[in-house]
Amino acid sequence: MNIGLIGSGGREHAICKKLYESKLVNNIFCFPGNAGTSYLATNIEVDILDFKKIYKLIKYHKIDLIIVGPEEPLVNGIADFLRKKKIKVFGPNKYAARLEGSKAFMKMICAQNKIPTAKFKICNEEKQVRLFLKSCKLPIVVKADGLAAGKGVIICKTKNQVIKNTSEIFNGKFKSSRKVVLEEFLVGEEASYFVVVDNNNYKFFGSAQDHKRVYENDKGPNTGGMGAYSPAPIVTKSLEKKIKSRIIDPTLKALKRKKKPYSGFLYAGLMIKKNEPYLIEYNIRMGDPECQVVIPRLKSDLVKIMLSTVSNKLKKTKIEWSNKKSMTIVLCSKGYPGPYKKNILIDNLNKIKLTSSSYIYHAGTYFFKNKLRSNGGRVLNFTSMGSDFKIIRKNIINYIKKLSWKKGFYRKDIGWKVINKK
């Protein structure tokens, strides 16, 4: 069969590699893909928000299944658009995609279904903000309601910061929305919990812990993710029961009642406080870079899982996992998450000899005149598997040192929580 994969990041390269390993696959087409996916698939340059153009390419290349990697096309309704045209799509409908597309929508689902989450207030004007400030202790988390490319969440330590940041959002800082969600700041340990969902059932699809801050010791501004590891040791069997019964189950039932059942990957961003899970956010796709540590641990055929999802036969599908641990470290362009240079030459990548349990996933890369160059803030993901996180991290750092890319930087302390606990 022929498969189409939408997206161009490290997540999509990881998915593409796993699709490539399936015996069910003849050809993979990536829209638009990156330098890494070009070794496994045919990359096609296209605007991923131009649904009519994507549909024409699907028909022309006789694509049997389309997989949507990033959130923006899903929030804009690509799954509904293609399903109306009888195309098999792995990803949620537009209504269900609001779980990520609107933080206010997600919070209302929590409030209506008694899902544990941080205390919150949805605001459209400064007066509402000032009222919340009277009832909630600092720090306060300010969130833009709509998609903001990972830049819409600000932790504010003073009232003035809250007023300033909410004012910027009200005045149109982000095109997606002028609405704000204010939240109490929860102290605990973060964890990412993934499920794959069809119209009737869902199955566990891995756990991970991400590192959002740009600098070591969790300092500096938030990024799209500087590294991750899987599984998340904090997600014990007893905690997993609470996550399912208190968070995942009521969310999926709420969407079913609206006759808009969820389908695809669902990612719950959680805060664990005194062994109790609180929902911080939902993502309607695999995380990035979490996907790059979850997918390598998958022993089952990803294509079979996705086909059983789109045909609502997930209940009968077995999903097997490796017992190995996995970690990824993201190599970024200097300046990220602020301004950074693009089109920088990356030499020596082909000279790095990887073991069978190590991978280099491309993110912001492309070929220009047959030379590999950078094309984004997060450039390469160095991923490795093994039995000990400390040894895995050491191996990854050795690979990055061998690359010796002077225009990049990375965090050397990925996995510090789990490594320092020993």
C-alpha positions as a Markdown table, in Angstrom:
| # | Residue | x | y | z |
|---|---|---|---|---|
| 1 | Met | 0.0 | 0.0 | 0.0 |
| 2 | Asn | 1.0 | 3.6 | -0.5 |
| 3 | Ile | 1.1 | 5.9 | 2.6 |
| 4 | Gly | 1.1 | 9.7 | 2.8 |
| 5 | Leu | 2.7 | 11.4 | 5.9 |
| 6 | Ile | 2.1 | 15.1 | 6.6 |
| 7 | Gly | 4.8 | 17.1 | 8.4 |
| 8 | Ser | 8.5 | 17.9 | 8.4 |
| 9 | Gly | 9.9 | 17.5 | 11.9 |
| 10 | Gly | 11.7 | 14.9 | 14.0 |
| 11 | Arg | 8.4 | 13.3 | 14.9 |
| 12 | Glu | 7.6 | 12.7 | 11.2 |
| 13 | His | 11.0 | 11.2 | 10.5 |
| 14 | Ala | 10.6 | 8.8 | 13.4 |
| 15 | Ile | 7.1 | 7.8 | 12.2 |
| 16 | Cys | 8.4 | 7.5 | 8.6 |
| 17 | Lys | 11.2 | 5.2 | 9.7 |
| 18 | Lys | 8.7 | 2.9 | 11.5 |
| 19 | Leu | 6.4 | 2.9 | 8.5 |
| 20 | Tyr | 9.3 | 2.0 | 6.3 |
| 21 | Glu | 9.9 | -1.1 | 8.4 |
| 22 | Ser | 6.4 | -2.4 | 7.7 |
| 23 | Lys | 6.0 | -5.2 | 5.1 |
| 24 | Leu | 2.6 | -3.7 | 4.2 |
| 25 | Val | 4.2 | -0.6 | 2.7 |
| 26 | Asn | 5.1 | -0.1 | -1.0 |
| 27 | Asn | 5.7 | 3.7 | -1.1 |
| 28 | Ile | 5.8 | 6.5 | 1.4 |
| 29 | Phe | 5.1 | 10.1 | 0.3 |
| 30 | Cys | 6.0 | 12.9 | 2.8 |
| 31 | Phe | 4.3 | 16.3 | 2.6 |
| 32 | Pro | 6.8 | 18.1 | 2.7 |
| 33 | Gly | 9.2 | 15.9 | 4.8 |
| 34 | Asn | 12.9 | 16.8 | 5.5 |
| 35 | Ala | 16.4 | 15.6 | 4.5 |
| 36 | Gly | 16.0 | 12.5 | 6.7 |
| 37 | Thr | 12.7 | 11.3 | 5.3 |
| 38 | Ser | 14.1 | 11.7 | 1.7 |
| 39 | Tyr | 16.2 | 8.5 | 2.3 |
| 40 | Leu | 13.0 | 6.5 | 3.1 |
| 41 | Ala | 10.2 | 8.3 | 1.1 |
| 42 | Thr | 9.4 | 10.7 | -1.7 |
| 43 | Asn | 9.3 | 14.2 | -0.4 |
| 44 | Ile | 6.8 | 16.5 | -2.0 |
| 45 | Glu | 7.0 | 20.3 | -1.4 |
| 46 | Val | 3.5 | 21.5 | -0.6 |
| 47 | Asp | 1.7 | 23.9 | 1.8 |
| 48 | Ile | 0.2 | 21.5 | 4.4 |
| 49 | Leu | -2.7 | 23.8 | 4.9 |
| 50 | Asp | -3.7 | 23.7 | 1.3 |
| 51 | Phe | -6.1 | 20.7 | 1.6 |
| 52 | Lys | -7.2 | 20.8 | -2.0 |
| 53 | Lys | -3.6 | 20.4 | -3.2 |
| 54 | Ile | -3.0 | 17.6 | -0.8 |
| 55 | Tyr | -6.1 | 15.8 | -2.0 |
| 56 | Lys | -4.9 | 16.1 | -5.6 |
| 57 | Leu | -1.5 | 14.6 | -4.6 |
| 58 | Ile | -3.2 | 11.8 | -2.7 |
| 59 | Lys | -5.3 | 10.9 | -5.8 |
| 60 | Tyr | -2.3 | 11.2 | -8.2 |
| 61 | His | 0.0 | 9.0 | -6.1 |
| 62 | Lys | -2.8 | 6.5 | -5.3 |
| 63 | Ile | -2.3 | 6.9 | -1.5 |
| 64 | Asp | -4.3 | 4.5 | 0.6 |
| 65 | Leu | -3.8 | 6.0 | 4.0 |
| 66 | Ile | -2.9 | 9.6 | 5.1 |
| 67 | Ile | -1.2 | 10.2 | 8.5 |
| 68 | Val | -1.3 | 13.7 | 9.9 |
| 69 | Gly | 1.8 | 14.5 | 12.1 |
| 70 | Pro | 1.4 | 18.1 | 13.2 |
| 71 | Glu | -1.6 | 19.8 | 15.0 |
| 72 | Glu | -2.4 | 22.8 | 12.7 |
| 73 | Pro | -3.9 | 20.9 | 9.7 |
| 74 | Leu | -6.0 | 18.8 | 12.2 |
| 75 | Val | -7.2 | 21.9 | 14.1 |
| 76 | Asn | -8.1 | 23.4 | 10.7 |
| 77 | Gly | -10.2 | 20.3 | 9.7 |
| 78 | Ile | -8.0 | 18.3 | 7.3 |
| 79 | Ala | -9.4 | 15.0 | 8.6 |
| 80 | Asp | -13.0 | 16.0 | 8.0 |
| 81 | Phe | -12.1 | 17.4 | 4.5 |
| 82 | Leu | -10.4 | 14.2 | 3.4 |
| 83 | Arg | -12.9 | 11.8 | 4.9 |
| 84 | Lys | -15.7 | 13.5 | 3.0 |
| 85 | Lys | -13.7 | 12.5 | -0.1 |
| 86 | Lys | -13.5 | 8.9 | 1.1 |
| 87 | Ile | -9.8 | 9.1 | 2.0 |
| 88 | Lys | -8.6 | 7.0 | 5.0 |
| 89 | Val | -7.1 | 9.5 | 7.6 |
| 90 | Phe | -5.3 | 8.8 | 10.8 |
| 91 | Gly | -6.1 | 11.8 | 13.0 |
| 92 | Pro | -9.0 | 13.4 | 14.9 |
| 93 | Asn | -11.9 | 15.3 | 13.4 |
| 94 | Lys | -12.0 | 19.1 | 13.7 |
| 95 | Tyr | -14.3 | 19.2 | 16.7 |
| 96 | Ala | -12.2 | 16.7 | 18.7 |
| 97 | Ala | -9.0 | 18.6 | 17.6 |
| 98 | Arg | -10.2 | 21.5 | 19.7 |
| 99 | Leu | -8.8 | 19.7 | 22.7 |
| 100 | Glu | -5.5 | 21.2 | 21.5 |
| 101 | Gly | -6.7 | 23.9 | 19.3 |
| 102 | Ser | -8.6 | 25.7 | 22.1 |
| 103 | Lys | -7.3 | 25.6 | 25.7 |
| 104 | Ala | -10.6 | 27.1 | 26.8 |
| 105 | Phe | -12.5 | 24.2 | 25.1 |
| 106 | Met | -10.2 | 21.7 | 26.9 |
| 107 | Lys | -10.8 | 23.4 | 30.3 |
| 108 | Met | -14.5 | 23.4 | 29.8 |
| 109 | Ile | -14.4 | 19.6 | 29.1 |
| 110 | Cys | -12.5 | 19.2 | 32.4 |
| 111 | Ala | -15.0 | 21.4 | 34.3 |
| 112 | Gln | -18.1 | 19.6 | 32.8 |
| 113 | Asn | -16.7 | 16.1 | 33.4 |
| 114 | Lys | -14.9 | 16.6 | 36.8 |
| 115 | Ile | -11.5 | 15.9 | 35.2 |
| 116 | Pro | -8.7 | 17.0 | 37.7 |
| 117 | Thr | -6.9 | 20.1 | 36.4 |
| 118 | Ala | -5.4 | 23.3 | 37.7 |
| 119 | Lys | -7.9 | 26.0 | 38.9 |
| 120 | Phe | -8.6 | 28.3 | 35.9 |
| 121 | Lys | -10.4 | 31.3 | 34.5 |
| 122 | Ile | -11.3 | 31.9 | 30.8 |
| 123 | Cys | -10.8 | 35.7 | 30.1 |
| 124 | Asn | -11.8 | 38.0 | 27.3 |
| 125 | Glu | -11.0 | 41.3 | 29.0 |
| 126 | Glu | -8.7 | 42.8 | 31.6 |
| 127 | Lys | -11.5 | 43.1 | 34.2 |
| 128 | Gln | -11.7 | 39.3 | 34.4 |
| 129 | Val | -8.0 | 39.0 | 34.7 |
| 130 | Arg | -7.9 | 41.3 | 37.7 |
| 131 | Leu | -10.7 | 39.3 | 39.4 |
| 132 | Phe | -8.8 | 36.1 | 39.0 |
| 133 | Leu | -5.6 | 37.7 | 40.4 |
| 134 | Lys | -7.6 | 38.4 | 43.6 |
| 135 | Ser | -8.5 | 34.8 | 44.1 |
| 136 | Cys | -5.3 | 32.9 | 42.9 |
| 137 | Lys | -1.8 | 32.9 | 44.4 |
| 138 | Leu | 1.2 | 33.8 | 42.3 |
| 139 | Pro | 2.8 | 32.5 | 40.1 |
| 140 | Ile | 0.0 | 32.3 | 37.5 |
| 141 | Val | 0.2 | 30.6 | 34.2 |
| 142 | Val | -1.0 | 32.7 | 31.2 |
| 143 | Lys | -2.1 | 30.7 | 28.2 |
| 144 | Ala | -3.2 | 31.9 | 24.8 |
| 145 | Asp | -6.4 | 30.1 | 23.9 |
| 146 | Gly | -5.4 | 29.0 | 20.4 |
| 147 | Leu | -2.4 | 27.5 | 18.7 |
| 148 | Ala | 0.8 | 29.5 | 19.3 |
| 149 | Ala | 3.6 | 27.3 | 18.0 |
| 150 | Gly | 4.7 | 26.5 | 21.6 |
| 151 | Lys | 5.0 | 30.1 | 22.5 |
| 152 | Gly | 1.6 | 30.8 | 24.0 |
| 153 | Val | 2.3 | 29.7 | 27.6 |
| 154 | Ile | 4.0 | 32.1 | 30.1 |
| 155 | Ile | 4.6 | 31.5 | 33.8 |
| 156 | Cys | 4.2 | 34.9 | 35.5 |
| 157 | Lys | 5.7 | 35.6 | 38.9 |
| 158 | Thr | 4.1 | 39.1 | 39.4 |
| 159 | Lys | 0.7 | 40.7 | 38.8 |
| 160 | Asn | 2.3 | 43.2 | 36.4 |
| 161 | Gln | 3.6 | 40.3 | 34.2 |
| 162 | Val | 0.1 | 38.8 | 34.2 |
| 163 | Ile | -1.5 | 42.1 | 33.1 |
| 164 | Lys | 1.2 | 42.7 | 30.4 |
| 165 | Asn | 1.1 | 39.2 | 28.9 |
| 166 | Thr | -2.7 | 39.0 | 28.9 |
| 167 | Ser | -2.9 | 42.5 | 27.3 |
| 168 | Glu | -0.6 | 41.4 | 24.5 |
| 169 | Ile | -2.8 | 38.4 | 23.7 |
| 170 | Phe | -6.0 | 40.4 | 23.9 |
| 171 | Asn | -4.4 | 42.8 | 21.4 |
| 172 | Gly | -3.7 | 40.0 | 18.9 |
| 173 | Lys | -0.2 | 38.8 | 19.6 |
| 174 | Phe | -1.3 | 35.4 | 18.3 |
| 175 | Lys | -3.5 | 35.1 | 15.2 |
| 176 | Ser | -5.3 | 32.1 | 16.5 |
| 177 | Ser | -7.2 | 33.8 | 19.3 |
| 178 | Arg | -7.6 | 36.8 | 21.5 |
| 179 | Lys | -8.9 | 34.8 | 24.4 |
| 180 | Val | -6.8 | 33.9 | 27.5 |
| 181 | Val | -6.8 | 31.0 | 29.9 |
| 182 | Leu | -5.4 | 31.8 | 33.4 |
| 183 | Glu | -4.3 | 28.9 | 35.6 |
| 184 | Glu | -2.9 | 28.3 | 39.0 |
| 185 | Phe | 0.7 | 27.1 | 38.9 |
| 186 | Leu | 0.8 | 23.4 | 39.9 |
| 187 | Val | 4.1 | 22.2 | 41.5 |
| 188 | Gly | 4.9 | 18.5 | 40.8 |
| 189 | Glu | 6.5 | 16.3 | 38.2 |
| 190 | Glu | 5.5 | 16.4 | 34.6 |
| 191 | Ala | 4.7 | 13.3 | 32.5 |
| 192 | Ser | 3.4 | 12.6 | 29.0 |
| 193 | Tyr | 0.9 | 9.8 | 28.6 |
| 194 | Phe | 0.0 | 8.6 | 25.1 |
| 195 | Val | -3.0 | 6.6 | 23.8 |
| 196 | Val | -4.1 | 5.5 | 20.4 |
| 197 | Val | -7.9 | 5.8 | 20.0 |
| 198 | Asp | -10.6 | 4.6 | 17.6 |
| 199 | Asn | -14.3 | 5.4 | 17.7 |
| 200 | Asn | -14.9 | 2.7 | 20.3 |
| 201 | Asn | -11.7 | 1.9 | 22.2 |
| 202 | Tyr | -8.2 | 3.0 | 23.1 |
| 203 | Lys | -4.9 | 1.5 | 23.9 |
| 204 | Phe | -1.8 | 2.7 | 25.8 |
| 205 | Phe | 0.8 | 4.1 | 23.4 |
| 206 | Gly | 3.8 | 4.9 | 25.7 |
| 207 | Ser | 4.9 | 7.4 | 28.3 |
| 208 | Ala | 7.7 | 9.9 | 28.3 |
| 209 | Gln | 9.2 | 12.9 | 30.1 |
| 210 | Asp | 10.1 | 16.0 | 28.1 |
| 211 | His | 12.5 | 18.8 | 28.8 |
| 212 | Lys | 11.0 | 22.1 | 27.7 |
| 213 | Arg | 13.5 | 24.7 | 29.1 |
| 214 | Val | 16.3 | 25.7 | 26.8 |
| 215 | Tyr | 19.2 | 25.6 | 29.3 |
| 216 | Glu | 20.5 | 23.0 | 31.7 |
| 217 | Asn | 19.0 | 22.7 | 35.2 |
| 218 | Asp | 15.7 | 23.7 | 33.6 |
| 219 | Lys | 16.6 | 27.3 | 33.1 |
| 220 | Gly | 15.6 | 29.8 | 30.4 |
| 221 | Pro | 12.5 | 30.1 | 28.2 |
| 222 | Asn | 10.3 | 27.2 | 27.1 |
| 223 | Thr | 11.1 | 25.6 | 23.7 |
| 224 | Gly | 9.4 | 22.9 | 21.6 |
| 225 | Gly | 11.4 | 20.4 | 23.6 |
| 226 | Met | 15.2 | 19.9 | 24.1 |
| 227 | Gly | 15.0 | 16.2 | 24.7 |
| 228 | Ala | 13.0 | 13.4 | 26.2 |
| 229 | Tyr | 13.2 | 9.9 | 27.6 |
| 230 | Ser | 10.8 | 6.9 | 27.7 |
| 231 | Pro | 9.3 | 5.2 | 29.7 |
| 232 | Ala | 8.4 | 7.7 | 32.4 |
| 233 | Pro | 9.2 | 5.9 | 35.7 |
| 234 | Ile | 6.7 | 8.1 | 37.5 |
| 235 | Val | 3.8 | 6.5 | 35.6 |
| 236 | Thr | 3.3 | 3.4 | 37.8 |
| 237 | Lys | 0.5 | 0.9 | 37.4 |
| 238 | Ser | -1.5 | 2.5 | 40.2 |
| 239 | Leu | -1.0 | 6.0 | 38.7 |
| 240 | Glu | -1.9 | 4.7 | 35.2 |
| 241 | Lys | -5.3 | 3.5 | 36.5 |
| 242 | Lys | -6.0 | 7.0 | 37.8 |
| 243 | Ile | -5.0 | 8.6 | 34.5 |
| 244 | Lys | -7.3 | 6.3 | 32.6 |
| 245 | Ser | -10.3 | 6.5 | 34.9 |
| 246 | Arg | -10.2 | 10.2 | 35.8 |
| 247 | Ile | -8.8 | 11.8 | 32.6 |
| 248 | Ile | -8.8 | 9.7 | 29.4 |
| 249 | Asp | -12.1 | 7.9 | 29.9 |
| 250 | Pro | -14.3 | 10.9 | 30.8 |
| 251 | Thr | -12.7 | 12.9 | 27.9 |
| 252 | Leu | -13.4 | 10.3 | 25.3 |
| 253 | Lys | -16.9 | 9.7 | 26.6 |
| 254 | Ala | -17.7 | 13.5 | 26.5 |
| 255 | Leu | -16.7 | 13.6 | 22.8 |
| 256 | Lys | -18.8 | 10.5 | 22.1 |
| 257 | Arg | -21.8 | 12.1 | 23.7 |
| 258 | Lys | -21.4 | 15.0 | 21.3 |
| 259 | Lys | -21.3 | 12.4 | 18.4 |
| 260 | Lys | -17.8 | 13.6 | 17.6 |
| 261 | Pro | -15.7 | 10.6 | 18.7 |
| 262 | Tyr | -12.0 | 10.9 | 18.9 |
| 263 | Ser | -9.6 | 8.9 | 16.6 |
| 264 | Gly | -5.8 | 9.0 | 16.3 |
| 265 | Phe | -3.1 | 9.7 | 18.8 |
| 266 | Leu | -4.0 | 11.5 | 22.0 |
| 267 | Tyr | -1.3 | 12.9 | 24.2 |
| 268 | Ala | -2.1 | 13.9 | 27.8 |
| 269 | Gly | 0.4 | 16.4 | 29.3 |
| 270 | Leu | 0.1 | 15.7 | 33.0 |
| 271 | Met | 1.4 | 17.2 | 36.3 |
| 272 | Ile | 1.8 | 14.5 | 39.0 |
| 273 | Lys | 1.4 | 16.0 | 42.5 |
| 274 | Lys | 1.5 | 13.6 | 45.5 |
| 275 | Asn | 0.8 | 10.6 | 43.2 |
| 276 | Glu | -2.3 | 12.3 | 41.8 |
| 277 | Pro | -2.6 | 13.2 | 38.1 |
| 278 | Tyr | -3.7 | 16.6 | 36.9 |
| 279 | Leu | -4.4 | 17.4 | 33.2 |
| 280 | Ile | -2.3 | 20.3 | 32.1 |
| 281 | Glu | -2.9 | 20.0 | 28.3 |
| 282 | Tyr | -4.0 | 17.7 | 25.5 |
| 283 | Asn | -2.2 | 17.3 | 22.3 |
| 284 | Ile | -4.0 | 15.7 | 19.4 |
| 285 | Arg | -1.0 | 14.0 | 17.9 |
| 286 | Met | 2.3 | 12.5 | 19.0 |
| 287 | Gly | 4.6 | 14.8 | 20.9 |
| 288 | Asp | 7.9 | 16.1 | 19.5 |
| 289 | Pro | 10.5 | 15.0 | 20.7 |
| 290 | Glu | 8.5 | 12.4 | 22.7 |
| 291 | Cys | 7.6 | 10.5 | 19.6 |
| 292 | Gln | 11.3 | 10.0 | 18.9 |
| 293 | Val | 11.7 | 8.0 | 22.2 |
| 294 | Val | 8.3 | 6.2 | 22.1 |
| 295 | Ile | 8.3 | 5.0 | 18.5 |
| 296 | Pro | 11.7 | 3.2 | 18.7 |
| 297 | Arg | 10.4 | 1.1 | 21.6 |
| 298 | Leu | 7.4 | -0.1 | 19.6 |
| 299 | Lys | 7.8 | -3.8 | 18.5 |
| 300 | Ser | 4.4 | -4.0 | 16.7 |
| 301 | Asp | 3.8 | -3.0 | 13.1 |
| 302 | Leu | 2.8 | 0.7 | 13.2 |
| 303 | Val | 0.9 | 0.4 | 9.9 |
| 304 | Lys | -1.3 | -2.4 | 11.3 |
| 305 | Ile | -2.1 | -0.3 | 14.4 |
| 306 | Met | -3.1 | 2.7 | 12.3 |
| 307 | Leu | -5.2 | 0.6 | 9.9 |
| 308 | Ser | -7.0 | -1.0 | 12.8 |
| 309 | Thr | -7.6 | 2.5 | 14.2 |
| 310 | Val | -9.2 | 4.0 | 11.1 |
| 311 | Ser | -11.4 | 0.9 | 10.7 |
| 312 | Asn | -12.4 | 0.8 | 14.4 |
| 313 | Lys | -10.8 | -2.6 | 15.1 |
| 314 | Leu | -8.3 | -1.4 | 17.7 |
| 315 | Lys | -9.8 | -3.7 | 20.4 |
| 316 | Lys | -8.5 | -6.8 | 18.7 |
| 317 | Thr | -5.0 | -5.3 | 18.0 |
| 318 | Lys | -2.1 | -6.3 | 20.2 |
| 319 | Ile | 0.5 | -3.6 | 20.8 |
| 320 | Glu | 3.9 | -4.9 | 22.0 |
| 321 | Trp | 6.7 | -2.8 | 23.5 |
| 322 | Ser | 10.5 | -3.3 | 24.0 |
| 323 | Asn | 11.7 | -3.4 | 27.6 |
| 324 | Lys | 14.6 | -1.1 | 26.7 |
| 325 | Lys | 14.8 | 2.5 | 27.7 |
| 326 | Ser | 15.1 | 5.3 | 25.2 |
| 327 | Met | 16.4 | 8.8 | 25.2 |
| 328 | Thr | 16.7 | 11.6 | 22.7 |
| 329 | Ile | 18.8 | 14.8 | 22.8 |
| 330 | Val | 17.9 | 17.7 | 20.4 |
| 331 | Leu | 20.7 | 19.5 | 18.6 |
| 332 | Cys | 19.5 | 23.1 | 18.0 |
| 333 | Ser | 20.7 | 26.1 | 16.1 |
| 334 | Lys | 22.5 | 28.7 | 18.2 |
| 335 | Gly | 20.0 | 31.4 | 19.2 |
| 336 | Tyr | 17.0 | 29.1 | 19.5 |
| 337 | Pro | 14.2 | 29.6 | 20.7 |
| 338 | Gly | 15.0 | 33.2 | 19.7 |
| 339 | Pro | 16.3 | 34.3 | 16.3 |
| 340 | Tyr | 18.7 | 31.9 | 14.7 |
| 341 | Lys | 20.4 | 31.5 | 11.3 |
| 342 | Lys | 19.2 | 29.0 | 8.7 |
| 343 | Asn | 20.9 | 27.3 | 5.8 |
| 344 | Ile | 24.0 | 26.3 | 7.8 |
| 345 | Leu | 26.1 | 23.5 | 6.4 |
| 346 | Ile | 26.1 | 20.2 | 8.4 |
| 347 | Asp | 29.2 | 18.2 | 7.7 |
| 348 | Asn | 30.3 | 14.8 | 9.0 |
| 349 | Leu | 26.8 | 13.3 | 9.6 |
| 350 | Asn | 27.5 | 10.3 | 7.2 |
| 351 | Lys | 30.8 | 9.6 | 9.1 |
| 352 | Ile | 29.0 | 8.8 | 12.4 |
| 353 | Lys | 28.7 | 5.0 | 12.8 |
| 354 | Leu | 25.6 | 4.2 | 14.7 |
| 355 | Thr | 24.8 | 1.0 | 16.6 |
| 356 | Ser | 21.6 | -0.9 | 15.7 |
| 357 | Ser | 19.9 | 0.7 | 18.8 |
| 358 | Ser | 20.8 | 4.3 | 17.9 |
| 359 | Tyr | 19.1 | 6.7 | 15.4 |
| 360 | Ile | 19.5 | 10.2 | 14.1 |
| 361 | Tyr | 16.2 | 11.8 | 13.3 |
| 362 | His | 16.2 | 14.9 | 11.2 |
| 363 | Ala | 14.0 | 17.9 | 12.2 |
| 364 | Gly | 15.0 | 21.2 | 10.7 |
| 365 | Thr | 17.1 | 20.0 | 7.7 |
| 366 | Tyr | 17.0 | 20.0 | 3.9 |
| 367 | Phe | 19.4 | 19.4 | 1.0 |
| 368 | Phe | 20.6 | 22.4 | -1.0 |
| 369 | Lys | 22.9 | 21.5 | -4.0 |
| 370 | Asn | 23.3 | 18.0 | -2.5 |
| 371 | Lys | 24.6 | 19.4 | 0.8 |
| 372 | Leu | 22.8 | 18.9 | 4.1 |
| 373 | Arg | 21.9 | 22.2 | 5.7 |
| 374 | Ser | 19.9 | 23.5 | 8.7 |
| 375 | Asn | 16.3 | 24.7 | 8.1 |
| 376 | Gly | 15.0 | 25.3 | 11.6 |
| 377 | Gly | 15.6 | 25.9 | 15.3 |
| 378 | Arg | 15.6 | 22.2 | 16.3 |
| 379 | Val | 17.8 | 20.5 | 13.7 |
| 380 | Leu | 18.7 | 16.9 | 14.6 |
| 381 | Asn | 17.5 | 14.4 | 17.3 |
| 382 | Phe | 20.1 | 11.9 | 18.5 |
| 383 | Thr | 18.2 | 8.9 | 19.9 |
| 384 | Ser | 19.5 | 5.8 | 21.6 |
| 385 | Met | 18.1 | 2.8 | 23.4 |
| 386 | Gly | 19.6 | 0.6 | 26.2 |
| 387 | Ser | 19.1 | -0.6 | 29.8 |
| 388 | Asp | 20.5 | 2.4 | 31.7 |
| 389 | Phe | 19.6 | 6.1 | 31.1 |
| 390 | Lys | 23.1 | 7.3 | 32.2 |
| 391 | Ile | 24.9 | 5.1 | 29.7 |
| 392 | Ile | 22.4 | 6.0 | 27.0 |
| 393 | Arg | 22.9 | 9.7 | 27.6 |
| 394 | Lys | 26.7 | 9.2 | 27.5 |
| 395 | Asn | 26.5 | 7.4 | 24.2 |
| 396 | Ile | 24.3 | 10.1 | 22.6 |
| 397 | Ile | 26.6 | 12.9 | 23.7 |
| 398 | Asn | 29.6 | 11.0 | 22.2 |
| 399 | Tyr | 27.7 | 10.9 | 18.8 |
| 400 | Ile | 26.9 | 14.7 | 19.0 |
| 401 | Lys | 30.6 | 15.4 | 19.8 |
| 402 | Lys | 31.6 | 13.4 | 16.7 |
| 403 | Leu | 29.4 | 15.5 | 14.6 |
| 404 | Ser | 31.2 | 18.6 | 15.9 |
| 405 | Trp | 28.6 | 21.1 | 14.5 |
| 406 | Lys | 30.0 | 24.4 | 15.8 |
| 407 | Lys | 26.8 | 26.3 | 15.0 |
| 408 | Gly | 24.6 | 24.2 | 17.3 |
| 409 | Phe | 24.0 | 23.6 | 21.0 |
| 410 | Tyr | 22.3 | 21.0 | 23.2 |
| 411 | Arg | 21.5 | 20.2 | 26.8 |
| 412 | Lys | 23.9 | 17.7 | 28.4 |
| 413 | Asp | 21.6 | 17.0 | 31.4 |
| 414 | Ile | 18.6 | 15.4 | 29.6 |
| 415 | Gly | 17.1 | 12.8 | 32.0 |
| 416 | Trp | 18.7 | 14.4 | 35.0 |
| 417 | Lys | 15.6 | 13.6 | 37.2 |
| 418 | Val | 15.7 | 9.9 | 36.6 |
| 419 | Ile | 19.5 | 9.7 | 36.5 |
| 420 | Asn | 20.0 | 11.7 | 39.7 |
| 421 | Lys | 17.4 | 9.6 | 41.6 |
| 422 | Lys | 19.7 | 6.6 | 41.6 |
